């Protein structure tokens, strides 16, 4: 039976304003926690052989420009759907909101999703899921796209920090079942932030 991928990074409260030093420290903490999870006996997606050789994930340089404040619009009366995965598993999601932002002088938008399974769990009732692909996918980053974990915003703004983009577990072990980013979340830009492609 295929293992089901689920990686949830704890998301601290973010103010809209953040200085460069605080931002860098936060991303370093994120990277350290991610590396520790890959060394963990219980959490790591790596095979035992790969875990013995693991020296740490590769990341793009931390870049504050990839931390964007997006306009957030809630999608009302969204119809639940089954998201495609790398196996025959079809988890139920719904489109929770649209995030519009400017990056390198151009405007983009991404759909943010909510898992029906997770929202029934008290710990993750505010969790949102952002899968995406960009022009680095398959080259500098994993071909199947990358993920980000977000939380339901209180207002009409949401922070998206691509420095926290991570690979699905399928990038490291084919025994996992991972969501495939829907086509509406393909970005026509190189997102040079977050986790790089894993080289076995």
Backbone bond lengths (Angstrom), bond angles and torsions (degrees), N, CA, C in turn:
res aa  C-N    CA-C-N  psi(-1)  N-CA   C-N-CA  omega(-1)  CA-C   N-CA-C  phi
1 X - - - 1.459 - - 1.524 109.23 -
2 X 1.301 115.18 133.39 1.453 119.05 179.59 1.510 111.09 -68.73
3 X 1.313 115.18 138.57 1.450 119.37 174.61 1.514 108.61 -74.36
4 X 1.308 117.22 147.76 1.453 121.57 -178.75 1.513 109.53 -96.32
5 X 1.319 115.82 126.54 1.460 120.59 -179.22 1.520 111.21 -74.88
6 X 1.297 115.48 132.16 1.460 120.39 171.20 1.505 108.04 -156.05
7 X 1.313 116.33 110.71 1.463 120.65 178.75 1.510 107.47 -122.82
8 X 1.314 116.43 118.01 1.456 120.75 -178.33 1.508 108.65 -122.34
9 X 1.300 116.21 114.59 1.452 121.55 177.17 1.514 108.33 -91.32
10 X 1.330 117.10 131.14 1.454 120.14 178.49 1.519 109.51 -60.21
11 X 1.317 116.74 131.91 1.447 121.75 -176.33 1.514 109.38 -111.02
12 X 1.333 118.42 113.16 1.451 120.37 179.19 1.513 110.74 -75.80
13 X 1.343 116.49 163.32 1.459 120.09 175.54 1.516 109.28 -66.42
14 X 1.319 116.50 133.47 1.453 122.15 -179.56 1.511 109.73 -115.15
15 X 1.282 118.25 132.14 1.449 120.71 166.92 1.518 107.15 -83.91
16 X 1.335 115.60 159.61 1.461 119.12 179.88 1.527 110.47 -64.03
17 X 1.358 116.09 -40.84 1.450 120.35 179.77 1.530 109.86 -89.93
18 X 1.305 116.20 135.08 1.450 120.88 177.47 1.520 107.50 -151.01
19 X 1.334 117.05 135.03 1.462 117.11 179.57 1.520 110.42 -83.57
20 X 1.324 115.72 164.36 1.460 121.53 -172.71 1.524 112.28 -60.97
21 X 1.333 116.26 -38.39 1.459 119.66 -178.53 1.521 111.35 -67.24
22 X 1.340 116.17 -44.77 1.457 119.82 177.94 1.520 111.19 -62.93
23 X 1.336 116.16 -39.66 1.461 120.01 179.87 1.515 110.88 -64.08
24 X 1.334 116.84 -45.91 1.461 120.61 179.79 1.518 110.87 -61.12
25 X 1.325 116.74 -41.19 1.464 120.70 180.00 1.525 110.84 -63.79
26 X 1.323 115.63 -39.69 1.466 119.39 179.60 1.523 111.55 -65.42
27 X 1.325 116.73 -41.25 1.463 119.48 -179.48 1.526 111.10 -69.64
28 X 1.329 117.05 -38.33 1.470 119.92 176.28 1.530 109.78 -60.89
29 X 1.321 116.62 -41.06 1.467 119.98 177.88 1.527 110.63 -63.03
30 X 1.329 116.61 -42.62 1.461 121.22 176.67 1.529 110.94 -59.05
31 X 1.327 116.65 -45.91 1.458 120.83 -179.45 1.521 111.76 -64.23
32 X 1.316 116.86 -41.01 1.467 120.75 179.39 1.524 111.27 -64.66
33 X 1.329 116.38 -42.63 1.459 120.32 179.20 1.525 110.90 -64.54
34 X 1.335 116.27 -38.82 1.460 120.09 179.04 1.524 110.62 -65.21
35 X 1.321 117.06 -44.14 1.462 120.48 177.84 1.525 111.86 -62.84
36 X 1.331 116.37 -39.83 1.460 119.67 178.52 1.521 111.37 -63.63
37 X 1.327 116.88 -37.97 1.468 119.54 178.75 1.523 110.91 -64.90
38 X 1.329 117.14 -29.93 1.460 120.52 179.26 1.529 111.55 -76.75
39 X 1.306 116.87 -19.18 1.462 120.67 176.23 1.530 111.67 -90.75
40 X 1.312 116.59 -12.69 1.462 122.12 -175.16 1.525 111.72 -72.49
41 X 1.305 115.67 140.86 1.461 120.99 177.48 1.524 111.23 -66.39
42 X 1.328 116.98 -34.15 1.459 121.17 -174.81 1.522 113.61 -90.40
43 X 1.334 118.37 -28.96 1.455 121.14 -171.54 1.518 114.70 -105.36
44 X 1.297 118.60 -22.05 1.461 121.02 -171.58 1.528 112.97 -67.10
45 X 1.338 117.63 136.09 1.462 120.92 174.81 1.527 112.39 -84.14
46 X 1.322 116.35 -8.56 1.461 120.45 -175.88 1.523 112.10 -71.95
47 X 1.322 115.35 149.97 1.452 119.84 172.19 1.527 107.96 -69.20
48 X 1.311 117.09 162.18 1.465 119.96 -179.61 1.533 111.09 -59.06
49 X 1.317 116.27 -37.80 1.465 120.16 179.79 1.523 110.60 -65.50
50 X 1.342 116.42 -44.96 1.464 120.44 -178.90 1.525 111.25 -68.81
51 X 1.326 116.50 -33.26 1.462 120.26 -178.42 1.529 111.05 -65.36
52 X 1.317 116.53 -34.80 1.464 120.37 -179.86 1.530 111.71 -66.47
53 X 1.340 116.42 -27.07 1.455 120.70 -178.17 1.532 112.14 -99.40
54 X 1.325 116.70 -2.46 1.464 120.64 -174.04 1.529 111.87 -68.47
55 X 1.326 116.26 126.72 1.465 121.56 179.72 1.527 112.24 -118.21
56 X 1.306 116.19 0.12 1.459 119.99 179.60 1.516 111.78 127.41
57 X 1.324 116.18 150.07 1.451 121.74 177.74 1.529 110.45 -74.90
58 X 1.306 115.02 158.08 1.458 120.91 176.45 1.530 109.04 -97.94
59 X 1.329 115.95 132.54 1.452 121.67 -179.40 1.525 110.86 -123.07
60 X 1.319 115.72 150.54 1.457 119.85 168.40 1.527 108.34 -68.22
61 X 1.330 118.10 156.22 1.467 119.45 175.13 1.530 110.74 -57.10
62 X 1.305 116.64 142.40 1.460 120.69 178.30 1.526 108.66 -62.76
63 X 1.320 115.50 129.52 1.461 120.89 -176.44 1.522 108.56 -137.30
64 X 1.333 116.32 113.08 1.463 120.79 -176.66 1.529 112.22 -64.63
65 X 1.333 117.70 -21.64 1.464 120.30 179.46 1.530 111.63 -64.35
66 X 1.325 116.44 -21.19 1.464 119.89 179.31 1.533 112.19 -89.88
67 X 1.300 116.57 6.06 1.462 121.13 169.13 1.514 106.59 -97.61
68 X 1.325 117.39 106.58 1.459 120.73 -172.32 1.523 111.13 -115.83
69 X 1.314 114.80 145.47 1.463 121.54 172.60 1.522 106.94 -94.95
70 X 1.313 117.06 113.66 1.458 121.43 -175.32 1.519 111.29 -103.83
71 X 1.321 115.49 146.96 1.462 120.73 170.00 1.521 107.43 -74.75
72 X 1.327 115.47 130.06 1.465 119.94 -175.15 1.519 110.11 -114.49
73 X 1.335 115.60 127.10 1.463 121.71 177.07 1.522 108.69 -121.77
74 X 1.301 116.15 120.58 1.467 121.85 179.13 1.521 109.59 -70.04
75 X 1.322 116.96 135.56 1.462 122.50 175.90 1.524 108.13 -91.43
76 X 1.311 115.87 113.23 1.461 120.95 -178.39 1.531 110.57 -85.06
77 X 1.328 115.33 146.45 1.472 122.15 175.87 1.526 112.29 54.68
78 X 1.330 115.91 39.81 1.467 119.91 178.29 1.526 110.64 -65.48
79 X 1.307 115.61 141.20 1.466 121.18 179.75 1.525 109.36 -89.68
80 X 1.320 119.12 121.78 1.470 121.13 178.19 1.530 110.70 -58.26
81 X 1.317 115.71 146.51 1.455 120.10 178.67 1.523 109.16 -143.90
82 X 1.305 116.13 164.86 1.457 121.95 178.83 1.522 108.63 -98.70
83 X 1.313 115.37 116.14 1.465 120.20 -178.01 1.529 110.94 -78.65
84 X 1.310 115.94 134.95 1.457 120.84 178.23 1.527 110.01 -66.53
85 X 1.321 115.84 145.44 1.457 121.79 178.00 1.530 109.00 -130.65
86 X 1.295 115.65 179.71 1.459 120.78 179.73 1.525 112.49 -77.41
87 X 1.337 117.03 -3.31 1.460 121.91 174.90 1.533 107.37 -128.58
88 X 1.320 116.80 -164.28 1.467 119.62 178.92 1.529 112.47 -85.97
89 X 1.310 117.29 5.36 1.465 121.34 175.95 1.524 109.33 -69.93
90 X 1.327 116.97 136.88 1.459 121.76 -177.64 1.531 109.78 -131.55
91 X 1.319 117.75 81.83 1.460 120.58 179.90 1.527 111.48 -70.25
92 X 1.322 116.24 149.93 1.462 121.20 -178.26 1.528 111.04 -90.82
93 X 1.313 115.11 127.54 1.459 123.34 176.24 1.520 108.75 -130.20
94 X 1.320 114.77 170.52 1.455 119.69 166.89 1.520 108.64 -141.14
95 X 1.319 115.80 154.14 1.455 120.70 176.33 1.525 107.71 -73.82
96 X 1.324 115.91 114.58 1.458 119.49 -175.00 1.532 112.33 -89.84
97 X 1.325 117.21 -37.93 1.454 119.26 -177.99 1.515 111.71 -166.57
98 X 1.326 115.23 169.90 1.458 122.34 177.98 1.523 108.42 -115.90
99 X 1.323 116.19 130.37 1.464 121.63 177.60 1.523 108.72 -111.18
100 X 1.321 116.47 121.25 1.473 121.81 178.03 1.519 108.71 -112.89
101 X 1.334 116.32 133.62 1.460 120.75 -174.84 1.521 110.60 -151.07
102 X 1.314 114.70 166.00 1.464 121.17 177.80 1.524 109.13 -111.42
103 X 1.327 115.13 132.94 1.460 120.99 179.02 1.523 107.79 -141.38
104 X 1.315 116.10 125.58 1.461 122.60 -178.24 1.530 111.19 53.94
105 X 1.332 115.36 39.05 1.456 120.53 174.57 1.512 116.03 82.10
106 X 1.331 118.08 -0.15 1.456 121.32 179.44 1.528 110.06 -119.13
107 X 1.322 116.07 152.11 1.461 121.45 -179.52 1.521 110.73 -96.61
108 X 1.312 115.32 134.76 1.463 122.04 179.37 1.525 108.82 -131.51
109 X 1.312 115.61 165.06 1.454 119.42 171.98 1.525 110.50 -142.56
110 X 1.308 115.01 148.62 1.457 122.36 178.62 1.519 109.09 -132.47
111 X 1.322 115.49 147.08 1.462 121.13 174.38 1.525 108.27 -89.22
112 X 1.316 115.73 133.36 1.462 121.66 176.63 1.516 108.07 -106.15
113 X 1.317 116.51 135.36 1.455 121.81 -172.61 1.526 112.10 -113.10
114 X 1.339 114.43 160.37 1.459 120.58 173.97 1.521 108.61 -127.01
115 X 1.318 115.61 132.87 1.461 122.04 178.03 1.520 110.03 -81.26
116 X 1.321 117.25 129.03 1.460 120.72 177.62 1.527 111.05 -67.35
117 X 1.313 116.46 -31.89 1.463 120.09 179.66 1.522 110.67 -69.11
118 X 1.320 116.50 -46.42 1.465 119.66 -175.78 1.520 112.75 -71.18
119 X 1.305 118.01 -34.56 1.461 119.04 -175.86 1.528 112.65 -67.95
120 X 1.320 116.13 -13.45 1.464 120.16 175.95 1.526 111.70 -84.16
121 X 1.330 116.62 -7.69 1.457 121.72 179.74 1.526 109.27 -99.54
122 X 1.328 117.80 127.54 1.450 122.30 -175.02 1.530 111.73 -54.61
123 X 1.310 116.92 -40.17 1.456 121.49 -176.12 1.523 112.73 -65.85
124 X 1.333 116.09 -29.66 1.456 120.48 -173.94 1.532 113.10 -119.61
125 X 1.312 117.75 21.19 1.459 120.59 -176.01 1.526 112.46 -65.53
126 X 1.334 117.28 -22.37 1.467 121.14 178.43 1.527 113.11 -102.45
127 X 1.314 116.25 8.88 1.461 120.74 -175.86 1.525 111.62 -77.71
128 X 1.333 115.58 136.24 1.457 122.16 174.34 1.524 109.34 -123.62
129 X 1.318 115.14 155.62 1.465 121.71 -171.61 1.524 109.26 -123.55
130 X 1.332 115.80 128.95 1.467 120.76 -179.73 1.525 110.37 -126.07
131 X 1.334 117.74 94.91 1.474 121.02 173.53 1.525 109.46 -91.76
132 X 1.318 117.66 144.52 1.463 119.68 179.43 1.523 110.55 -156.12
133 X 1.329 113.92 160.57 1.454 121.75 169.66 1.519 107.59 -125.82
134 X 1.336 116.16 156.60 1.458 120.67 178.10 1.519 108.66 -146.79
135 X 1.300 117.16 -173.66 1.472 120.39 -174.62 1.524 113.75 -73.19
136 X 1.332 117.97 -3.34 1.467 119.68 173.32 1.526 111.21 -91.03
137 X 1.337 117.16 -12.83 1.466 121.42 -174.92 1.530 110.95 -62.21
138 X 1.324 115.41 125.87 1.451 120.49 -178.54 1.508 113.79 90.05
139 X 1.332 116.08 -8.51 1.461 121.10 179.35 1.520 109.42 -118.03
140 X 1.314 115.70 -83.36 1.460 120.19 179.12 1.529 112.19 -83.96
141 X 1.340 116.20 -19.48 1.465 120.38 -179.94 1.524 109.91 -128.92
142 X 1.317 115.78 172.24 1.462 122.04 -176.83 1.529 110.66 -59.24
143 X 1.314 115.61 134.09 1.459 121.14 -176.34 1.511 114.68 -63.33
144 X 1.321 116.77 -25.15 1.459 120.59 -179.09 1.514 113.92 -84.00
145 X 1.341 116.92 5.39 1.452 119.83 179.90 1.511 112.54 92.63
146 X 1.335 115.40 176.95 1.454 121.18 -179.49 1.524 110.42 -129.98
147 X 1.324 115.75 167.73 1.456 121.91 -175.72 1.520 110.80 -122.72
148 X 1.331 115.80 159.56 1.450 122.83 167.90 1.521 109.04 -140.41
149 X 1.321 116.00 147.42 1.463 122.58 176.87 1.520 108.21 -105.06
150 X 1.320 116.68 130.49 1.453 122.66 179.82 1.522 109.73 -129.19
151 X 1.326 115.90 175.46 1.452 121.33 174.73 1.521 109.54 -126.03
152 X 1.318 116.35 153.66 1.459 121.36 178.50 1.526 109.07 -58.15
153 X 1.332 117.54 123.44 1.468 119.65 -179.20 1.522 111.36 -76.94
154 X 1.314 115.73 158.40 1.464 120.19 179.21 1.522 112.21 -83.26
155 X 1.314 117.24 -23.34 1.455 120.38 -177.99 1.509 112.43 -130.32
156 X 1.342 116.04 -144.91 1.457 121.05 -176.06 1.525 112.89 -102.27
157 X 1.343 116.39 20.90 1.457 122.05 175.36 1.527 108.84 -128.17
158 X 1.321 115.43 148.44 1.459 119.78 176.29 1.535 107.78 -144.35
159 X 1.326 116.01 139.01 1.462 121.00 178.20 1.528 109.43 -89.34
160 X 1.325 115.01 126.53 1.466 121.65 174.13 1.519 107.19 -117.15
161 X 1.309 115.81 116.90 1.464 120.21 -178.71 1.523 109.04 -114.21
162 X 1.325 115.91 102.62 1.460 120.53 -178.04 1.527 111.97 -67.63
163 X 1.316 118.29 -12.59 1.460 120.59 172.58 1.524 111.35 -64.02
164 X 1.340 116.78 -16.32 1.459 121.76 178.78 1.532 112.30 -103.03
165 X 1.319 116.54 14.36 1.469 119.44 176.46 1.529 109.34 -71.57
166 X 1.318 115.95 132.12 1.470 120.30 -177.93 1.520 110.98 -129.96
167 X 1.312 116.03 161.42 1.459 121.73 179.67 1.529 111.16 -82.04
168 X 1.335 117.25 147.00 1.456 119.24 170.10 1.526 109.79 -67.80
169 X 1.305 116.28 159.78 1.462 120.09 -178.16 1.527 112.31 -61.95
170 X 1.331 117.46 -22.11 1.468 119.97 178.58 1.526 112.37 -62.52
171 X 1.321 116.08 -20.89 1.463 119.82 178.50 1.518 111.27 -68.54
172 X 1.333 116.02 -17.76 1.462 121.05 -174.59 1.530 113.27 -115.80
173 X 1.335 115.77 -21.08 1.454 118.99 -174.86 1.530 108.56 -158.11
174 X 1.324 117.66 118.97 1.467 121.17 -174.17 1.517 113.41 -72.28
175 X 1.315 118.20 -4.22 1.464 120.80 179.54 1.528 112.52 -78.70
176 X 1.314 117.35 -7.15 1.465 120.04 -179.87 1.523 111.42 -90.65
177 X 1.311 114.99 157.00 1.464 122.40 176.53 1.528 107.50 -110.54
178 X 1.328 117.20 117.99 1.465 120.81 -172.63 1.525 111.60 -125.27
179 X 1.326 117.55 141.05 1.469 120.75 175.00 1.518 111.47 -59.98
180 X 1.323 115.41 145.43 1.453 122.20 175.95 1.528 107.75 -101.78
181 X 1.331 118.68 124.57 1.465 119.96 -179.26 1.524 111.80 -55.25
182 X 1.339 118.18 126.56 1.469 120.50 176.05 1.529 111.36 -60.76
183 X 1.329 116.72 153.42 1.465 121.27 -173.77 1.523 113.11 -61.65
184 X 1.336 117.10 -26.38 1.463 118.28 179.54 1.524 112.15 -67.80
185 X 1.344 116.99 -10.16 1.458 120.87 178.86 1.523 112.97 -108.55
186 X 1.328 115.59 31.80 1.455 120.98 173.47 1.533 107.53 -94.88
187 X 1.314 116.65 122.27 1.458 121.88 -178.98 1.524 110.98 -98.43
188 X 1.320 115.94 131.65 1.461 121.36 178.80 1.530 109.37 -88.31
189 X 1.315 115.35 59.58 1.454 122.14 -177.96 1.525 107.98 -161.71
190 X 1.321 117.11 153.30 1.453 120.74 174.60 1.525 109.26 -87.10
191 X 1.310 116.12 117.08 1.465 121.05 177.82 1.527 107.55 -95.48
192 X 1.313 115.71 94.10 1.468 121.68 -176.01 1.524 109.70 -90.07
193 X 1.312 114.77 62.92 1.460 121.47 -179.02 1.520 108.67 -153.32
194 X 1.326 115.69 155.55 1.454 120.40 178.81 1.512 113.42 88.16
195 X 1.306 115.55 -156.53 1.470 122.30 -176.48 1.528 111.07 -78.49
196 X 1.312 115.84 136.28 1.458 121.64 177.64 1.549 110.54 -86.83
197 X 1.303 114.51 176.87 1.457 121.88 178.33 1.520 110.31 -63.20
198 X 1.326 116.05 138.16 1.463 121.02 -179.34 1.525 109.33 -84.57
199 X 1.312 115.26 127.31 1.469 120.23 177.64 1.512 108.82 -106.78
200 X 1.322 115.16 115.14 1.458 120.15 -176.72 1.524 110.82 -74.34
